[in-house]
């Protein structure tokens, strides 16, 4: 994360880190503990990932 902060703004880095964590923990919960995911949960995660992609691909605040 330290290396990412050298090129990407703090807010964007934290958004990416948070989205990755949410999706990873949800997958672990589903696989390891058999937790079920309903449509609203999947839609919410898709919106989170979509938001991060929007920031990275369309925002001018991200240094490419």
WOJOWO-V33161 format. One record per backbone hydrogen bond with DSSP energy under -0.5 kcal/mol. NH is the residue of the N-H (numbers start at 1). CO is the residue of the C=O. If there is no record, write none. Layout:
NH_CO / NH_CO
//
This chain:
5_1 / 6_2 / 6_3 / 7_4 / 8_4 / 13_9 / 14_10 / 15_11 / 16_12 / 17_13 / 18_14 / 19_15 / 20_16 / 21_17 / 22_18 / 23_19 / 24_20 / 25_21 / 26_22 / 27_23 / 28_24 / 29_25 / 30_26 / 31_27 / 32_28 / 33_28 / 33_29 / 34_30 / 35_29 / 42_38 / 43_39 / 44_40 / 45_41 / 46_42 / 47_43 / 48_44 / 49_45 / 50_46 / 51_47 / 52_48 / 53_49 / 54_50 / 55_51 / 56_52 / 57_53 / 58_54 / 59_54 / 59_55 / 62_59 / 63_61 / 64_62
//
